[in-house]
Amino acid sequence: MVITPNTASEVIYPESDGQPMADNTKQFRWIVTIKENLEILFATQPDVFIAGDLFWYPVAGNPNIKQAPDTLVAFGRPKGDRGSYKQWEEDNIPPQVVFEILSPGNKPKEMANKLLFYQRYGVEEYYIYDPDDNELTGFLRSEDWLQEITQIHGFISPRLGIRFELTPQTLEIYRSDGQKFLTPVEIEQLRIQEHQRAEKERQAKEVALQQLEQERQKYQDLMTRLQERGINPEEI
């Protein structure tokens, strides 16, 4: 009996490991905030793919080599749904930027292995945020190595153009236009406020137009009365 080796197309690449996306609400909120704000930031650029908790397989034929960054950004790849990020199907472009949000369940060995993985497979920028201790660590590629960013406060991501600010309470992230990354709830609150402001402006404009119409009608009535009395307003 001849046994034919499996080809890459026959290999099964799982899309889930059965583990939860986040260990707690704080970690989940940060994952969603970073991922969704990056989606908004690059919404008009069709060749920037952003995903959260998506398996990235860098090597065809080996489903054991994988990571699922909390957020990944791949420049040069089209937007769209994917069950996983198979690099050989993506013009062999690795995600250039990845984020990890720490939780109490993350072990030092696990994080060290992630750093080695991202370093080996081509990540250019790697950011780790610990919301419990309010600590941000960043790594930037220098040739074949991911070097730790010595001054992360105020650092601007070369790829994303976003700025990181650490306050005594939390991490704040700003776009190049100065707008701050907001949670989905904060975004919705701003949307409601903007709607209310626009509605007030519309109502004020409507009142102004009504007043203008009333004044025009008064003027027209006055002209009519003068003409009825034989007075030519233009000769007054």
FENSULQUI-V635693 format. One record per residue. N is the residue number from 0. RES is the residue in one small letter. SS is DSSP state (H for helix, E for strand, - for the rest). Layout:
# FENSULQUI-V635693
n | res | ss
N | RES | SS
N | RES | SS
This chain:
# FENSULQUI-V635693
n | res | ss
0 | m | -
1 | v | -
2 | i | -
3 | t | -
4 | p | -
5 | n | -
6 | t | -
7 | a | H
8 | s | H
9 | e | H
10 | v | -
11 | i | -
12 | y | -
13 | p | -
14 | e | -
15 | s | -
16 | d | -
17 | g | -
18 | q | -
19 | p | -
20 | m | -
21 | a | -
22 | d | -
23 | n | -
24 | t | H
25 | k | H
26 | q | H
27 | f | H
28 | r | H
29 | w | H
30 | i | H
31 | v | H
32 | t | H
33 | i | H
34 | k | H
35 | e | H
36 | n | H
37 | l | H
38 | e | H
39 | i | H
40 | l | H
41 | f | -
42 | a | -
43 | t | -
44 | q | -
45 | p | -
46 | d | -
47 | v | E
48 | f | E
49 | i | E
50 | a | E
51 | g | -
52 | d | -
53 | l | -
54 | f | -
55 | w | E
56 | y | E
57 | p | -
58 | v | -
59 | a | -
60 | g | -
61 | n | -
62 | p | -
63 | n | -
64 | i | -
65 | k | -
66 | q | E
67 | a | -
68 | p | -
69 | d | -
70 | t | E
71 | l | E
72 | v | E
73 | a | E
74 | f | E
75 | g | -
76 | r | -
77 | p | -
78 | k | -
79 | g | -
80 | d | -
81 | r | -
82 | g | -
83 | s | -
84 | y | E
85 | k | E
86 | q | H
87 | w | H
88 | e | H
89 | e | -
90 | d | -
91 | n | -
92 | i | -
93 | p | -
94 | p | -
95 | q | -
96 | v | E
97 | v | E
98 | f | E
99 | e | E
100 | i | E
101 | l | -
102 | s | -
103 | p | -
104 | g | -
105 | n | -
106 | k | -
107 | p | H
108 | k | H
109 | e | H
110 | m | H
111 | a | H
112 | n | H
113 | k | H
114 | l | H
115 | l | H
116 | f | H
117 | y | H
118 | q | H
119 | r | H
120 | y | -
121 | g | -
122 | v | -
123 | e | -
124 | e | E
125 | y | E
126 | y | E
127 | i | E
128 | y | E
129 | d | E
130 | p | -
131 | d | -
132 | d | -
133 | n | -
134 | e | E
135 | l | E
136 | t | E
137 | g | E
138 | f | E
139 | l | E
140 | r | E
141 | s | E
142 | e | -
143 | d | -
144 | w | E
145 | l | E
146 | q | E
147 | e | E
148 | i | -
149 | t | -
150 | q | -
151 | i | -
152 | h | -
153 | g | -
154 | f | -
155 | i | E
156 | s | -
157 | p | -
158 | r | -
159 | l | -
160 | g | -
161 | i | -
162 | r | E
163 | f | E
164 | e | E
165 | l | E
166 | t | -
167 | p | -
168 | q | -
169 | t | -
170 | l | E
171 | e | E
172 | i | E
173 | y | E
174 | r | -
175 | s | -
176 | d | -
177 | g | -
178 | q | -
179 | k | E
180 | f | -
181 | l | -
182 | t | -
183 | p | H
184 | v | H
185 | e | H
186 | i | H
187 | e | H
188 | q | H
189 | l | H
190 | r | H
191 | i | H
192 | q | H
193 | e | H
194 | h | H
195 | q | H
196 | r | H
197 | a | H
198 | e | H
199 | k | H
200 | e | H
201 | r | H
202 | q | H
203 | a | H
204 | k | H
205 | e | H
206 | v | H
207 | a | H
208 | l | H
209 | q | H
210 | q | H
211 | l | H
212 | e | H
213 | q | H
214 | e | H
215 | r | H
216 | q | H
217 | k | H
218 | y | H
219 | q | H
220 | d | H
221 | l | H
222 | m | H
223 | t | H
224 | r | H
225 | l | H
226 | q | H
227 | e | H
228 | r | -
229 | g | -
230 | i | -
231 | n | -
232 | p | H
233 | e | H
234 | e | H
235 | i | -
